[in-house]
């Protein structure tokens, strides 16, 4: 795969995530129960956390190192997710959205500067990006869309389908 193809894949997954919550009111983004107890806001903060993790660990991988294991450091990925969700719980929606866009822009910038050969095959570098970014976004986009379908069906003034 060429780096440009990889970036295209990442961009499509990112757009799908952004579209999944487009048009929701601030209060809707704060409603729990979208994915487990998480709100849309919590999901977006979570996505940002994992992009930050990618930015932290991709340089280590690039230098031939291995990032620490979440099981050893945090007691597992679920424990890490719970910890970071709690840490970001009080962030206002505006801050979560600002951070989401800023961190994603930094990740794209980092990827664009990375050597092309890292994208030709399934390298550890690409695997980390799949797990933390383009393979991660769709899981949450689908959860938001499923939740939204239920919200849209019961919320006046929001269309559940496009007009004829």
BALOBA-1460 file (C-alpha; in Angstrom, 3 decimals):
// residues 164
<rec num="1" residu="x" x="0.000" y="0.000" z="0.000"/>
<rec num="2" residu="x" x="1.223" y="3.487" z="-0.773"/>
<rec num="3" residu="x" x="1.222" y="6.096" z="1.957"/>
<rec num="4" residu="x" x="-1.343" y="8.127" z="0.002"/>
<rec num="5" residu="x" x="-3.687" y="5.101" z="-0.066"/>
<rec num="6" residu="x" x="-3.185" y="4.636" z="3.654"/>
<rec num="7" residu="x" x="-3.992" y="8.290" z="4.331"/>
<rec num="8" residu="x" x="-7.080" y="7.933" z="2.133"/>
<rec num="9" residu="x" x="-8.227" y="4.986" z="4.238"/>
<rec num="10" residu="x" x="-7.622" y="6.948" z="7.420"/>
<rec num="11" residu="x" x="-9.451" y="10.000" z="6.030"/>
<rec num="12" residu="x" x="-12.510" y="7.940" z="5.026"/>
<rec num="13" residu="x" x="-12.742" y="6.354" z="8.484"/>
<rec num="14" residu="x" x="-12.307" y="9.779" z="10.128"/>
<rec num="15" residu="x" x="-15.046" y="11.295" z="7.969"/>
<rec num="16" residu="x" x="-17.376" y="8.425" z="8.905"/>
<rec num="17" residu="x" x="-16.711" y="9.137" z="12.589"/>
<rec num="18" residu="x" x="-17.293" y="12.877" z="12.165"/>
<rec num="19" residu="x" x="-20.513" y="12.256" z="10.237"/>
<rec num="20" residu="x" x="-21.790" y="9.893" z="12.919"/>
<rec num="21" residu="x" x="-22.286" y="12.773" z="15.368"/>
<rec num="22" residu="x" x="-22.783" y="15.683" z="12.967"/>
<rec num="23" residu="x" x="-25.830" y="17.762" z="13.804"/>
<rec num="24" residu="x" x="-26.269" y="16.512" z="17.358"/>
<rec num="25" residu="x" x="-26.970" y="19.179" z="19.939"/>
<rec num="26" residu="x" x="-24.548" y="19.726" z="22.806"/>
<rec num="27" residu="x" x="-27.013" y="18.135" z="25.201"/>
<rec num="28" residu="x" x="-27.394" y="15.070" z="22.963"/>
<rec num="29" residu="x" x="-23.627" y="14.581" z="22.879"/>
<rec num="30" residu="x" x="-23.638" y="14.457" z="26.676"/>
<rec num="31" residu="x" x="-26.331" y="11.759" z="27.002"/>
<rec num="32" residu="x" x="-24.951" y="8.519" z="28.456"/>
<rec num="33" residu="x" x="-25.752" y="5.145" z="26.983"/>
<rec num="34" residu="x" x="-24.315" y="5.526" z="23.497"/>
<rec num="35" residu="x" x="-21.752" y="2.799" z="24.044"/>
<rec num="36" residu="x" x="-22.135" y="1.262" z="27.449"/>
<rec num="37" residu="x" x="-22.312" y="4.228" z="29.804"/>
<rec num="38" residu="x" x="-20.358" y="6.467" z="27.455"/>
<rec num="39" residu="x" x="-21.838" y="9.537" z="25.785"/>
<rec num="40" residu="x" x="-20.800" y="10.790" z="22.349"/>
<rec num="41" residu="x" x="-18.561" y="13.265" z="24.186"/>
<rec num="42" residu="x" x="-16.927" y="10.387" z="26.103"/>
<rec num="43" residu="x" x="-16.388" y="8.463" z="22.863"/>
<rec num="44" residu="x" x="-14.733" y="11.456" z="21.201"/>
<rec num="45" residu="x" x="-12.463" y="11.975" z="24.200"/>
<rec num="46" residu="x" x="-11.621" y="8.252" z="24.044"/>
<rec num="47" residu="x" x="-10.758" y="8.436" z="20.336"/>
<rec num="48" residu="x" x="-8.474" y="11.376" z="21.081"/>
<rec num="49" residu="x" x="-6.788" y="9.431" z="23.865"/>
<rec num="50" residu="x" x="-5.911" y="6.613" z="21.492"/>
<rec num="51" residu="x" x="-4.594" y="9.000" z="18.857"/>
<rec num="52" residu="x" x="-2.442" y="10.537" z="21.608"/>
<rec num="53" residu="x" x="-1.227" y="7.044" z="22.462"/>
<rec num="54" residu="x" x="-0.322" y="6.504" z="18.808"/>
<rec num="55" residu="x" x="1.645" y="9.763" z="18.768"/>
<rec num="56" residu="x" x="3.416" y="8.719" z="21.952"/>
<rec num="57" residu="x" x="4.310" y="5.202" z="20.844"/>
<rec num="58" residu="x" x="4.854" y="5.438" z="17.072"/>
<rec num="59" residu="x" x="8.281" y="7.097" z="17.530"/>
<rec num="60" residu="x" x="9.260" y="4.253" z="19.874"/>
<rec num="61" residu="x" x="8.177" y="1.694" z="17.270"/>
<rec num="62" residu="x" x="9.966" y="3.615" z="14.528"/>
<rec num="63" residu="x" x="13.206" y="3.374" z="16.520"/>
<rec num="64" residu="x" x="12.764" y="-0.386" z="16.903"/>
<rec num="65" residu="x" x="11.484" y="-0.276" z="20.478"/>
<rec num="66" residu="x" x="8.382" y="-1.725" z="22.035"/>
<rec num="67" residu="x" x="5.866" y="0.409" z="23.902"/>
<rec num="68" residu="x" x="4.988" y="-0.724" z="27.417"/>
<rec num="69" residu="x" x="2.151" y="-3.216" z="27.721"/>
<rec num="70" residu="x" x="-1.148" y="-1.881" z="28.993"/>
<rec num="71" residu="x" x="-1.625" y="-5.055" z="31.028"/>
<rec num="72" residu="x" x="1.572" y="-4.367" z="32.954"/>
<rec num="73" residu="x" x="1.264" y="-0.597" z="33.251"/>
<rec num="74" residu="x" x="-2.494" y="-0.182" z="33.811"/>
<rec num="75" residu="x" x="-3.906" y="-3.625" z="34.471"/>
<rec num="76" residu="x" x="-5.183" y="-3.943" z="30.894"/>
<rec num="77" residu="x" x="-6.694" y="-1.856" z="28.132"/>
<rec num="78" residu="x" x="-10.108" y="-1.741" z="29.837"/>
<rec num="79" residu="x" x="-8.491" y="-0.317" z="32.959"/>
<rec num="80" residu="x" x="-6.607" y="2.223" z="30.852"/>
<rec num="81" residu="x" x="-9.840" y="3.229" z="29.096"/>
<rec num="82" residu="x" x="-11.637" y="3.595" z="32.446"/>
<rec num="83" residu="x" x="-8.800" y="5.694" z="33.863"/>
<rec num="84" residu="x" x="-8.591" y="8.045" z="30.897"/>
<rec num="85" residu="x" x="-12.375" y="8.360" z="30.666"/>
<rec num="86" residu="x" x="-12.473" y="9.405" z="34.323"/>
<rec num="87" residu="x" x="-9.619" y="11.868" z="33.763"/>
<rec num="88" residu="x" x="-11.431" y="13.504" z="30.835"/>
<rec num="89" residu="x" x="-14.946" y="13.354" z="32.283"/>
<rec num="90" residu="x" x="-14.985" y="17.001" z="33.389"/>
<rec num="91" residu="x" x="-13.691" y="18.451" z="30.127"/>
<rec num="92" residu="x" x="-16.296" y="20.656" z="28.467"/>
<rec num="93" residu="x" x="-17.561" y="19.533" z="25.067"/>
<rec num="94" residu="x" x="-15.830" y="22.473" z="23.367"/>
<rec num="95" residu="x" x="-12.474" y="21.318" z="24.773"/>
<rec num="96" residu="x" x="-13.096" y="17.706" z="23.740"/>
<rec num="97" residu="x" x="-13.907" y="18.804" z="20.173"/>
<rec num="98" residu="x" x="-10.919" y="21.161" z="20.005"/>
<rec num="99" residu="x" x="-8.576" y="18.447" z="21.270"/>
<rec num="100" residu="x" x="-10.104" y="15.880" z="18.889"/>
<rec num="101" residu="x" x="-9.317" y="18.028" z="15.862"/>
<rec num="102" residu="x" x="-5.889" y="19.189" z="17.081"/>
<rec num="103" residu="x" x="-4.629" y="15.731" z="17.974"/>
<rec num="104" residu="x" x="-5.939" y="14.278" z="14.724"/>
<rec num="105" residu="x" x="-4.166" y="17.022" z="12.754"/>
<rec num="106" residu="x" x="-0.929" y="16.227" z="14.619"/>
<rec num="107" residu="x" x="-1.353" y="12.526" z="13.850"/>
<rec num="108" residu="x" x="-1.878" y="13.241" z="10.145"/>
<rec num="109" residu="x" x="1.171" y="15.482" z="10.119"/>
<rec num="110" residu="x" x="3.231" y="12.735" z="11.769"/>
<rec num="111" residu="x" x="2.017" y="10.115" z="9.283"/>
<rec num="112" residu="x" x="2.757" y="12.368" z="6.312"/>
<rec num="113" residu="x" x="6.334" y="12.833" z="7.551"/>
<rec num="114" residu="x" x="6.871" y="9.090" z="8.181"/>
<rec num="115" residu="x" x="8.958" y="7.068" z="5.713"/>
<rec num="116" residu="x" x="6.917" y="5.622" z="2.821"/>
<rec num="117" residu="x" x="8.239" y="2.087" z="3.366"/>
<rec num="118" residu="x" x="6.344" y="1.874" z="6.678"/>
<rec num="119" residu="x" x="3.102" y="1.675" z="4.712"/>
<rec num="120" residu="x" x="4.061" y="-0.872" z="2.047"/>
<rec num="121" residu="x" x="3.332" y="-3.894" z="4.229"/>
<rec num="122" residu="x" x="1.672" y="-4.628" z="7.578"/>
<rec num="123" residu="x" x="4.475" y="-3.263" z="9.761"/>
<rec num="124" residu="x" x="4.276" y="-2.754" z="13.535"/>
<rec num="125" residu="x" x="3.934" y="0.947" z="12.731"/>
<rec num="126" residu="x" x="0.905" y="0.377" z="10.504"/>
<rec num="127" residu="x" x="-0.580" y="-2.096" z="12.961"/>
<rec num="128" residu="x" x="-0.432" y="0.517" z="15.726"/>
<rec num="129" residu="x" x="-2.188" y="3.011" z="13.460"/>
<rec num="130" residu="x" x="-4.862" y="0.460" z="12.587"/>
<rec num="131" residu="x" x="-5.528" y="-0.285" z="16.248"/>
<rec num="132" residu="x" x="-5.398" y="3.319" z="17.475"/>
<rec num="133" residu="x" x="-6.864" y="5.160" z="14.503"/>
<rec num="134" residu="x" x="-8.450" y="4.015" z="11.244"/>
<rec num="135" residu="x" x="-9.524" y="0.606" z="12.572"/>
<rec num="136" residu="x" x="-10.754" y="2.179" z="15.807"/>
<rec num="137" residu="x" x="-12.948" y="4.983" z="14.448"/>
<rec num="138" residu="x" x="-15.537" y="2.774" z="12.682"/>
<rec num="139" residu="x" x="-16.311" y="0.808" z="15.847"/>
<rec num="140" residu="x" x="-17.326" y="4.007" z="17.601"/>
<rec num="141" residu="x" x="-18.982" y="5.576" z="14.550"/>
<rec num="142" residu="x" x="-21.260" y="2.524" z="14.254"/>
<rec num="143" residu="x" x="-22.112" y="2.703" z="17.964"/>
<rec num="144" residu="x" x="-23.035" y="6.378" z="17.635"/>
<rec num="145" residu="x" x="-25.101" y="5.678" z="14.528"/>
<rec num="146" residu="x" x="-26.989" y="2.821" z="16.236"/>
<rec num="147" residu="x" x="-27.660" y="4.987" z="19.290"/>
<rec num="148" residu="x" x="-28.599" y="7.922" z="17.130"/>
<rec num="149" residu="x" x="-31.109" y="5.857" z="15.184"/>
<rec num="150" residu="x" x="-32.892" y="5.221" z="18.480"/>
<rec num="151" residu="x" x="-32.598" y="8.860" z="19.550"/>
<rec num="152" residu="x" x="-33.707" y="10.154" z="16.168"/>
<rec num="153" residu="x" x="-36.749" y="7.911" z="16.158"/>
<rec num="154" residu="x" x="-37.890" y="9.348" z="19.479"/>
<rec num="155" residu="x" x="-36.720" y="12.969" z="19.140"/>
<rec num="156" residu="x" x="-39.005" y="15.488" z="17.452"/>
<rec num="157" residu="x" x="-37.395" y="17.796" z="14.934"/>
<rec num="158" residu="x" x="-34.623" y="15.414" z="13.878"/>
<rec num="159" residu="x" x="-34.998" y="13.505" z="10.637"/>
<rec num="160" residu="x" x="-34.238" y="9.805" z="10.706"/>
<rec num="161" residu="x" x="-34.009" y="9.660" z="6.931"/>
<rec num="162" residu="x" x="-33.283" y="12.081" z="4.143"/>
<rec num="163" residu="x" x="-36.176" y="14.075" z="2.671"/>
<rec num="164" residu="x" x="-37.721" y="12.876" z="-0.603"/>
